[in-house]
Amino acid sequence: QVQFVESGGGLVQPGGSLRLSCSASGFTFGSYGMRWYRQAPGKERELVAAISSGGTTNYADSVKGRFTISRDNAKNMVYLQMNSLKPDDTAVYYCVKAGDSSPRGRGTQVTVSS
C-alpha cells in the first residue's frame, strides 16, 4: 500500500525557514519522481517543486531561489527546504509520487505570519 507521511510544518515568521520531510512507503521509491504540492484555503492546488528519479529539480517561479527539493533514496525520504518564507507560502504542503493525480497523505500545515 502506497503511503506518504509529511512532517515539519509549523508557524514561522516572515523571512524564516522550515524543512519539510516526507516519508514514503509501498513502492520502489528510487524509481519515481517526487513532487511537493501546496494548497491554500480557497485556492487550487499548486505544484511547488519536483525532483526526478535521477535528481533533476524544477521549481515554481514563486519559490525559485528560496526553496530546495531533495531526496534520500536509501531512506525513502523527500525533503523541501524553505527559506525566506512569505505569508503567501501559507498552505498545506503535500508530497506526491509522479503519476498520482492527487495527494495520498494528510499533508503538513505551514503558516507564515508575524
Residue pairs with C-beta under 8 A, 6 or more apart in sequence:
1 26
2 24
2 25
2 26
2 27
2 97
2 104
3 24
3 25
3 26
3 104
3 105
4 22
4 23
4 24
4 25
4 94
4 95
4 96
4 97
4 103
4 104
4 105
5 22
5 23
5 105
5 106
6 20
6 21
6 22
6 93
6 94
6 95
6 105
6 106
6 107
6 108
7 20
7 21
7 22
7 23
7 108
8 18
8 19
8 20
8 21
8 108
9 18
9 20
9 92
9 93
9 108
9 109
9 110
9 111
10 18
10 109
10 110
10 111
11 111
11 113
12 18
12 85
12 110
12 111
12 112
13 112
13 113
13 114
14 85
14 86
14 87
14 112
14 113
14 114
15 84
15 85
16 85
16 112
17 81
17 82
17 83
17 84
17 85
18 82
18 85
18 110
19 79
19 80
19 81
19 82
20 36
20 79
20 80
20 82
20 93
20 95
20 108
20 110
21 77
21 78
21 79
22 34
22 36
22 77
22 78
22 79
22 80
22 95
22 105
23 76
23 77
24 34
24 76
24 77
24 78
24 95
24 97
25 76
27 97
29 73
29 76
30 53
30 73
31 53
32 53
32 97
32 98
32 99
33 50
33 51
33 52
33 53
33 97
33 98
34 50
34 51
34 69
34 71
34 78
34 95
34 96
34 97
34 98
35 47
35 48
35 49
35 50
35 51
35 95
35 96
35 97
35 98
36 47
36 48
36 49
36 50
36 69
36 78
36 80
36 93
36 94
36 95
36 96
37 45
37 46
37 47
37 48
37 93
37 94
37 95
37 96
37 103
38 45
38 46
38 48
38 89
38 91
38 92
38 93
38 94
38 110
39 45
39 46
39 91
39 92
39 94
39 107
40 46
40 90
40 91
40 92
43 91
45 94
45 103
46 60
46 62
46 91
47 60
48 59
48 60
48 63
48 67
48 80
48 93
49 57
49 58
49 59
49 60
49 63
49 67
49 68
49 69
49 80
50 57
50 58
50 59
50 69
50 98
51 57
51 58
51 69
51 70
51 71
51 78
55 71
57 68
57 69
59 67
59 69
62 88
63 82
63 89
66 82
66 83
66 84
66 85
67 80
67 81
67 82
67 83
68 80
68 81
68 83
69 78
69 79
69 80
69 81
70 78
70 79
70 81
71 77
71 78
71 79
72 78
72 79
78 95
80 93
82 89
82 110
85 110
85 112
86 112
87 112
87 113
88 112
89 110
89 112
90 110
90 111
90 112
90 113
91 109
91 110
92 107
92 108
92 109
92 110
93 107
93 108
93 109
93 110
94 103
94 105
94 107
95 103
95 105
96 102
96 103
96 104
97 104
